[in-house]
Every structure is written in structure tokens, then in C-alpha cells.
């Protein structure tokens, strides 16, 4: 039907394994680690890690964090904040709002149109930031 499909996690991991490069925002701090933690039999972190281009880490290198002791604790490195700083569109929805509406992150139906829109917006924002850094 031409619409993006949500692949089983095993297929996603197989795609990551054959990819030359994996772009992601905070991939080394959350997504990649979560995959490795929950699927240690499928994810070879030592093979995957060198292929990762983590745009949050790049943003932190370009504009290092300020000292938290100085009272500047606001997180400036989320995908939306980094995209805005670069003059790029950010995400299209708020995942926390969707989780509250459905009673939790794990309870959001994968076919919910707003969830699908959020995922597609997240991918577009990540790609734009990765292309821009």
C-alpha cells in the first residue's frame, strides 16, 4: 500500500547489522542500548557501535553542555531542540501525550494514526539533523 510498515524487531536488528551506517539521535544512550539489552542474542554491540552516527553526541561536541552547578540544567540536546537550533523542523507530535492517552508507552496501538505520524516525523527530523551536522 506504499505506507511505511512497522517491522518486527528481529527484522530491524537484521537491517542494522547489514547497514553501513546507522543514524540516530541518542541511539548510543537509549535506542541501541535498549535493543542490545532486550535482545542480547541478536545484537552484537561491538559490531554495531562503530557504525552509529549519534547526532546527540555530535551536538554535544559542537556545543558542549554548560555546568549544571551554574544553574543551567535545561536539556538542550533533545531532537527537537537540536533541530530548532539548526533551523530544521522537529518532531510532529508528543509521544508522552500519546502514552498518557493510551495508558502507557507500551499500550499505544502500533496502527494509531497519530503514533504513525509521530514515528514518521521522528525519522524525518533525525534524518534532517544527521544531514545537517
Backbone as JSON Lines, residues from 0, in Angstrom:
{"i":0,"aa":"X","n":[0.81,-1.21,0.0],"ca":[0.0,0.0,0.0],"c":[0.85,1.27,0.0]}
{"i":1,"aa":"X","n":[2.16,1.16,0.05],"ca":[3.03,2.32,-0.03],"c":[3.31,3.02,1.29]}
{"i":2,"aa":"X","n":[2.56,2.67,2.35],"ca":[2.79,3.3,3.65],"c":[3.93,2.59,4.37]}
{"i":3,"aa":"X","n":[4.7,3.35,5.17],"ca":[5.77,2.69,5.95],"c":[5.16,1.64,6.88]}
{"i":4,"aa":"X","n":[5.86,0.54,7.03],"ca":[5.4,-0.54,7.87],"c":[6.29,-0.65,9.1]}
{"i":5,"aa":"X","n":[5.7,-1.04,10.22],"ca":[6.47,-1.27,11.43],"c":[6.95,-2.72,11.36]}
{"i":6,"aa":"X","n":[8.27,-2.88,11.27],"ca":[8.85,-4.21,11.11],"c":[9.04,-4.87,12.46]}
{"i":7,"aa":"X","n":[9.01,-6.2,12.48],"ca":[9.35,-6.92,13.72],"c":[10.77,-6.57,14.15]}
{"i":8,"aa":"X","n":[11.02,-6.57,15.45],"ca":[12.32,-6.15,15.98],"c":[13.45,-6.99,15.39]}
{"i":9,"aa":"X","n":[13.21,-8.25,15.13],"ca":[14.25,-9.1,14.54],"c":[14.66,-8.58,13.16]}
{"i":10,"aa":"X","n":[13.69,-8.09,12.39],"ca":[13.99,-7.55,11.07],"c":[14.76,-6.24,11.18]}
{"i":11,"aa":"X","n":[14.39,-5.41,12.16],"ca":[15.09,-4.15,12.38],"c":[16.55,-4.43,12.74]}
{"i":12,"aa":"X","n":[16.77,-5.37,13.63],"ca":[18.14,-5.71,14.04],"c":[18.93,-6.25,12.85]}
{"i":13,"aa":"X","n":[18.3,-7.06,12.01],"ca":[18.98,-7.58,10.82],"c":[19.36,-6.43,9.88]}
{"i":14,"aa":"X","n":[18.48,-5.44,9.74],"ca":[18.78,-4.28,8.89],"c":[19.95,-3.48,9.46]}
{"i":15,"aa":"X","n":[19.96,-3.31,10.78],"ca":[21.08,-2.6,11.42],"c":[22.38,-3.34,11.2]}
{"i":16,"aa":"X","n":[22.31,-4.65,11.22],"ca":[23.52,-5.47,11.06],"c":[24.13,-5.32,9.67]}
{"i":17,"aa":"X","n":[23.3,-5.2,8.64],"ca":[23.85,-5.1,7.28],"c":[24.09,-3.66,6.84]}
{"i":18,"aa":"X","n":[23.59,-2.68,7.62],"ca":[23.78,-1.27,7.25],"c":[25.24,-0.86,7.34]}
{"i":19,"aa":"X","n":[25.64,0.04,6.45],"ca":[26.99,0.61,6.53],"c":[27.07,1.66,7.62]}
{"i":20,"aa":"X","n":[25.97,2.39,7.83],"ca":[25.92,3.45,8.85],"c":[24.53,3.47,9.46]}
{"i":21,"aa":"X","n":[24.48,3.74,10.75],"ca":[23.21,3.83,11.47],"c":[23.12,5.23,12.07]}
{"i":22,"aa":"X","n":[22.2,6.04,11.56],"ca":[21.98,7.38,12.08],"c":[20.89,7.34,13.13]}
{"i":23,"aa":"X","n":[21.1,8.04,14.24],"ca":[20.09,8.11,15.27],"c":[20.41,9.22,16.25]}
{"i":24,"aa":"X","n":[19.39,9.7,16.94],"ca":[19.56,10.74,17.94],"c":[19.46,10.08,19.3]}
{"i":25,"aa":"X","n":[20.54,10.08,20.05],"ca":[20.67,9.4,21.34],"c":[20.6,7.88,21.18]}
{"i":26,"aa":"X","n":[21.02,7.39,20.03],"ca":[21.0,5.96,19.76],"c":[21.94,5.21,20.69]}
{"i":27,"aa":"X","n":[23.1,5.8,20.97],"ca":[24.04,5.12,21.87],"c":[23.64,5.26,23.33]}
{"i":28,"aa":"X","n":[22.77,6.22,23.64],"ca":[22.34,6.44,25.01],"c":[21.03,5.77,25.36]}
{"i":29,"aa":"X","n":[20.24,5.37,24.33],"ca":[18.97,4.72,24.65],"c":[18.61,3.62,23.65]}
{"i":30,"aa":"X","n":[18.25,3.99,22.42],"ca":[17.68,3.02,21.48],"c":[18.58,1.81,21.25]}
{"i":31,"aa":"X","n":[19.83,2.06,20.92],"ca":[20.76,0.96,20.66],"c":[21.0,0.11,21.89]}
{"i":32,"aa":"X","n":[21.15,0.79,23.03],"ca":[21.36,0.05,24.28],"c":[20.14,-0.78,24.65]}
{"i":33,"aa":"X","n":[18.95,-0.22,24.42],"ca":[17.72,-0.97,24.72],"c":[17.63,-2.22,23.84]}
{"i":34,"aa":"X","n":[17.97,-2.07,22.56],"ca":[17.96,-3.24,21.69],"c":[18.95,-4.3,22.18]}
{"i":35,"aa":"X","n":[20.16,-3.85,22.52],"ca":[21.19,-4.78,22.99],"c":[20.79,-5.43,24.3]}
{"i":36,"aa":"X","n":[20.15,-4.69,25.19],"ca":[19.73,-5.22,26.49],"c":[18.61,-6.26,26.33]}
{"i":37,"aa":"X","n":[17.62,-5.91,25.52],"ca":[16.46,-6.78,25.38],"c":[16.66,-7.93,24.39]}
{"i":38,"aa":"X","n":[17.67,-7.8,23.52],"ca":[17.92,-8.84,22.51],"c":[19.41,-9.16,22.43]}
{"i":39,"aa":"X","n":[20.0,-9.56,23.56],"ca":[21.45,-9.8,23.56],"c":[21.87,-10.93,22.63]}
{"i":40,"aa":"X","n":[20.95,-11.83,22.32],"ca":[21.25,-12.93,21.41],"c":[21.27,-12.47,19.95]}
{"i":41,"aa":"X","n":[20.7,-11.29,19.65],"ca":[20.61,-10.8,18.28],"c":[21.52,-9.6,17.99]}
{"i":42,"aa":"X","n":[21.83,-8.81,19.01],"ca":[22.6,-7.58,18.8],"c":[24.04,-7.79,19.25]}
{"i":43,"aa":"X","n":[24.95,-7.6,18.32],"ca":[26.38,-7.62,18.63],"c":[26.81,-6.16,18.76]}
{"i":44,"aa":"X","n":[26.83,-5.66,20.0],"ca":[27.11,-4.24,20.24],"c":[28.48,-3.84,19.71]}
{"i":45,"aa":"X","n":[29.46,-4.72,19.83],"ca":[30.8,-4.4,19.34],"c":[30.84,-4.25,17.83]}
{"i":46,"aa":"X","n":[29.96,-4.93,17.14],"ca":[29.87,-4.8,15.68],"c":[29.01,-3.59,15.28]}
{"i":47,"aa":"X","n":[27.98,-3.32,16.07],"ca":[27.05,-2.23,15.75],"c":[27.62,-0.85,16.1]}
{"i":48,"aa":"X","n":[28.23,-0.72,17.25],"ca":[28.66,0.59,17.75],"c":[29.51,1.4,16.78]}
{"i":49,"aa":"X","n":[30.5,0.82,16.09],"ca":[31.31,1.64,15.19],"c":[30.54,2.23,14.01]}
{"i":50,"aa":"X","n":[29.35,1.69,13.7],"ca":[28.57,2.18,12.56],"c":[27.61,3.3,12.96]}
{"i":51,"aa":"X","n":[27.5,3.58,14.25],"ca":[26.49,4.52,14.73],"c":[26.96,5.96,14.58]}
{"i":52,"aa":"X","n":[26.11,6.79,14.01],"ca":[26.31,8.23,13.93],"c":[25.24,8.85,14.81]}
{"i":53,"aa":"X","n":[25.61,9.14,16.07],"ca":[24.66,9.63,17.06],"c":[24.65,11.15,17.02]}
{"i":54,"aa":"X","n":[23.56,11.72,16.51],"ca":[23.5,13.18,16.34],"c":[23.44,13.93,17.66]}
{"i":55,"aa":"X","n":[22.98,13.27,18.73],"ca":[23.01,13.95,20.03],"c":[24.47,14.11,20.49]}
{"i":56,"aa":"X","n":[25.26,13.08,20.33],"ca":[26.67,13.19,20.71],"c":[27.39,14.25,19.87]}
{"i":57,"aa":"X","n":[27.06,14.31,18.59],"ca":[27.67,15.34,17.72],"c":[27.26,16.72,18.21]}
{"i":58,"aa":"X","n":[25.98,16.91,18.54],"ca":[25.51,18.21,19.03],"c":[26.22,18.59,20.33]}
{"i":59,"aa":"X","n":[26.45,17.63,21.2],"ca":[27.16,17.91,22.47],"c":[28.62,18.27,22.22]}
{"i":60,"aa":"X","n":[29.22,17.74,21.16],"ca":[30.6,18.1,20.84],"c":[30.67,19.48,20.21]}
{"i":61,"aa":"X","n":[29.7,19.81,19.37],"ca":[29.68,21.11,18.71],"c":[29.4,22.22,19.71]}
{"i":62,"aa":"X","n":[28.47,21.96,20.62],"ca":[28.08,22.95,21.63],"c":[28.04,22.25,22.99]}
{"i":63,"aa":"X","n":[29.2,22.15,23.65],"ca":[29.29,21.37,24.89],"c":[28.32,21.88,25.97]}
{"i":64,"aa":"X","n":[27.88,20.94,26.81],"ca":[26.95,21.32,27.88],"c":[27.6,22.3,28.86]}
{"i":65,"aa":"X","n":[26.75,23.14,29.42],"ca":[27.2,24.06,30.48],"c":[27.18,23.33,31.81]}
{"i":66,"aa":"X","n":[27.89,23.85,32.75],"ca":[27.96,23.24,34.07],"c":[26.59,23.24,34.74]}
{"i":67,"aa":"X","n":[26.17,22.12,35.22],"ca":[24.89,22.03,35.94],"c":[24.97,22.8,37.26]}
{"i":68,"aa":"X","n":[26.17,22.88,37.84],"ca":[26.34,23.64,39.09],"c":[26.07,25.13,38.9]}
{"i":69,"aa":"X","n":[26.2,25.61,37.68],"ca":[25.97,27.03,37.4],"c":[24.48,27.35,37.23]}
{"i":70,"aa":"X","n":[23.63,26.36,37.41],"ca":[22.19,26.59,37.31],"c":[21.64,26.47,35.9]}
{"i":71,"aa":"X","n":[22.4,25.94,34.98],"ca":[21.96,25.8,33.58],"c":[21.66,24.34,33.28]}
{"i":72,"aa":"X","n":[20.62,23.8,33.89],"ca":[20.36,22.37,33.77],"c":[19.39,22.01,32.66]}
{"i":73,"aa":"X","n":[18.88,23.0,31.93],"ca":[17.92,22.68,30.87],"c":[18.59,21.82,29.81]}
{"i":74,"aa":"X","n":[17.89,20.77,29.37],"ca":[18.44,19.89,28.35],"c":[18.25,20.53,26.99]}
{"i":75,"aa":"X","n":[19.36,20.85,26.36],"ca":[19.35,21.5,25.05],"c":[19.64,20.51,23.94]}
{"i":76,"aa":"X","n":[19.63,19.22,24.24],"ca":[20.12,18.26,23.27],"c":[19.08,17.27,22.77]}
{"i":77,"aa":"X","n":[17.81,17.47,23.13],"ca":[16.77,16.61,22.56],"c":[16.67,16.87,21.07]}
{"i":78,"aa":"X","n":[16.08,15.95,20.36],"ca":[15.98,16.06,18.9],"c":[15.3,17.35,18.48]}
{"i":79,"aa":"X","n":[14.2,17.72,19.13],"ca":[13.51,18.96,18.76],"c":[14.39,20.18,18.99]}
{"i":80,"aa":"X","n":[15.08,20.23,20.12],"ca":[15.94,21.39,20.43],"c":[17.1,21.5,19.44]}
{"i":81,"aa":"X","n":[17.72,20.38,19.11],"ca":[18.84,20.41,18.16],"c":[18.34,20.81,16.78]}
{"i":82,"aa":"X","n":[17.2,20.25,16.36],"ca":[16.64,20.61,15.05],"c":[16.32,22.1,15.0]}
{"i":83,"aa":"X","n":[15.69,22.63,16.05],"ca":[15.34,24.06,16.08],"c":[16.59,24.93,16.01]}
{"i":84,"aa":"X","n":[17.63,24.53,16.73],"ca":[18.87,25.3,16.71],"c":[19.48,25.33,15.31]}
{"i":85,"aa":"X","n":[19.26,24.27,14.55],"ca":[19.79,24.19,13.19],"c":[18.83,24.8,12.16]}
{"i":86,"aa":"X","n":[17.66,25.27,12.62],"ca":[16.68,25.82,11.7],"c":[15.91,24.77,10.92]}
{"i":87,"aa":"X","n":[15.79,23.57,11.5],"ca":[15.13,22.45,10.83],"c":[13.83,22.1,11.56]}
{"i":88,"aa":"X","n":[12.88,21.48,10.85],"ca":[11.66,21.05,11.53],"c":[11.96,19.91,12.49]}
{"i":89,"aa":"X","n":[11.26,19.91,13.61],"ca":[11.44,18.86,14.61],"c":[10.38,17.8,14.48]}
{"i":90,"aa":"X","n":[10.11,17.14,15.57],"ca":[9.1,16.08,15.6],"c":[7.72,16.68,15.34]}
{"i":91,"aa":"X","n":[6.78,15.82,14.99],"ca":[5.44,16.31,14.65],"c":[4.43,16.11,15.76]}
{"i":92,"aa":"X","n":[4.8,15.43,16.83],"ca":[3.84,15.17,17.9],"c":[4.61,14.91,19.19]}
{"i":93,"aa":"X","n":[3.88,14.72,20.27],"ca":[4.47,14.49,21.59],"c":[4.15,13.06,22.02]}
{"i":94,"aa":"X","n":[5.18,12.22,22.09],"ca":[4.98,10.82,22.45],"c":[4.43,10.68,23.87]}
{"i":95,"aa":"X","n":[4.84,11.56,24.78],"ca":[4.32,11.49,26.15],"c":[2.8,11.69,26.17]}
{"i":96,"aa":"X","n":[2.31,12.6,25.35],"ca":[0.86,12.83,25.27],"c":[0.15,11.58,24.78]}
{"i":97,"aa":"X","n":[0.71,10.94,23.76],"ca":[0.1,9.72,23.24],"c":[0.11,8.61,24.29]}
{"i":98,"aa":"X","n":[1.21,8.51,25.03],"ca":[1.3,7.49,26.08],"c":[0.26,7.73,27.17]}
{"i":99,"aa":"X","n":[0.09,8.98,27.57],"ca":[-0.93,9.3,28.59],"c":[-2.32,8.94,28.08]}
{"i":100,"aa":"X","n":[-2.59,9.26,26.82],"ca":[-3.9,9.0,26.25],"c":[-4.23,7.5,26.21]}
{"i":101,"aa":"X","n":[-3.2,6.67,26.0],"ca":[-3.42,5.23,25.86],"c":[-3.1,4.45,27.13]}
{"i":102,"aa":"X","n":[-2.64,5.12,28.18],"ca":[-2.36,4.45,29.44],"c":[-0.95,3.89,29.57]}
{"i":103,"aa":"X","n":[-0.04,4.33,28.74],"ca":[1.36,3.9,28.83],"c":[1.99,3.76,27.45]}
{"i":104,"aa":"X","n":[3.32,3.85,27.42],"ca":[4.03,3.75,26.14],"c":[3.78,2.42,25.45]}
{"i":105,"aa":"X","n":[3.81,1.34,26.21],"ca":[3.62,0.02,25.64],"c":[2.19,-0.27,25.22]}
{"i":106,"aa":"X","n":[1.27,0.63,25.55],"ca":[-0.14,0.42,25.22],"c":[-0.59,1.25,24.02]}
{"i":107,"aa":"X","n":[0.31,2.04,23.43],"ca":[-0.05,2.8,22.24],"c":[-0.2,1.8,21.09]}
{"i":108,"aa":"X","n":[-1.37,1.74,20.45],"ca":[-1.54,0.81,19.33],"c":[-0.6,1.19,18.18]}
{"i":109,"aa":"X","n":[0.08,0.2,17.62],"ca":[1.03,0.48,16.54],"c":[0.36,1.02,15.3]}
{"i":110,"aa":"X","n":[-0.94,0.8,15.17],"ca":[-1.63,1.31,13.98],"c":[-2.34,2.64,14.24]}
{"i":111,"aa":"X","n":[-2.15,3.22,15.43],"ca":[-2.74,4.53,15.74],"c":[-2.18,5.56,14.77]}
{"i":112,"aa":"X","n":[-3.03,6.28,14.03],"ca":[-2.54,7.24,13.04],"c":[-1.64,8.33,13.64]}
{"i":113,"aa":"X","n":[-1.95,8.78,14.86],"ca":[-1.1,9.8,15.48],"c":[0.27,9.23,15.84]}
{"i":114,"aa":"X","n":[0.3,7.98,16.27],"ca":[1.56,7.32,16.59],"c":[2.39,7.15,15.32]}
{"i":115,"aa":"X","n":[1.75,6.71,14.25],"ca":[2.46,6.56,12.98],"c":[3.01,7.89,12.51]}
{"i":116,"aa":"X","n":[2.22,8.95,12.66],"ca":[2.67,10.29,12.29],"c":[3.86,10.71,13.14]}
{"i":117,"aa":"X","n":[3.8,10.41,14.45],"ca":[4.92,10.73,15.34],"c":[6.19,10.01,14.87]}
{"i":118,"aa":"X","n":[6.08,8.71,14.59],"ca":[7.25,7.94,14.17],"c":[7.84,8.48,12.87]}
{"i":119,"aa":"X","n":[6.98,8.79,11.92],"ca":[7.46,9.32,10.64],"c":[8.11,10.68,10.84]}
{"i":120,"aa":"X","n":[7.53,11.53,11.7],"ca":[8.12,12.84,11.99],"c":[9.46,12.7,12.69]}
{"i":121,"aa":"X","n":[9.58,11.74,13.59],"ca":[10.83,11.49,14.28],"c":[11.91,11.08,13.29]}
{"i":122,"aa":"X","n":[11.57,10.19,12.36],"ca":[12.53,9.77,11.35],"c":[12.96,10.92,10.45]}
{"i":123,"aa":"X","n":[12.0,11.75,10.03],"ca":[12.34,12.9,9.17],"c":[13.25,13.88,9.92]}
{"i":124,"aa":"X","n":[12.93,14.16,11.18],"ca":[13.74,15.1,11.96],"c":[15.14,14.54,12.18]}
{"i":125,"aa":"X","n":[15.25,13.25,12.49],"ca":[16.56,12.63,12.7],"c":[17.4,12.7,11.43]}
{"i":126,"aa":"X","n":[16.77,12.38,10.29],"ca":[17.49,12.43,9.01],"c":[17.95,13.84,8.69]}
{"i":127,"aa":"X","n":[17.08,14.84,8.92],"ca":[17.44,16.22,8.63],"c":[18.6,16.68,9.51]}
{"i":128,"aa":"X","n":[18.55,16.35,10.8],"ca":[19.64,16.73,11.7],"c":[20.93,16.01,11.29]}
{"i":129,"aa":"X","n":[20.84,14.73,10.98],"ca":[22.02,13.98,10.58],"c":[22.63,14.54,9.3]}
{"i":130,"aa":"X","n":[21.79,14.92,8.35],"ca":[22.29,15.51,7.1],"c":[22.92,16.88,7.33]}
{"i":131,"aa":"X","n":[22.46,17.56,8.39],"ca":[22.93,18.93,8.64],"c":[24.16,19.04,9.51]}
{"i":132,"aa":"X","n":[24.53,17.95,10.2],"ca":[25.7,18.03,11.09],"c":[26.96,17.54,10.38]}
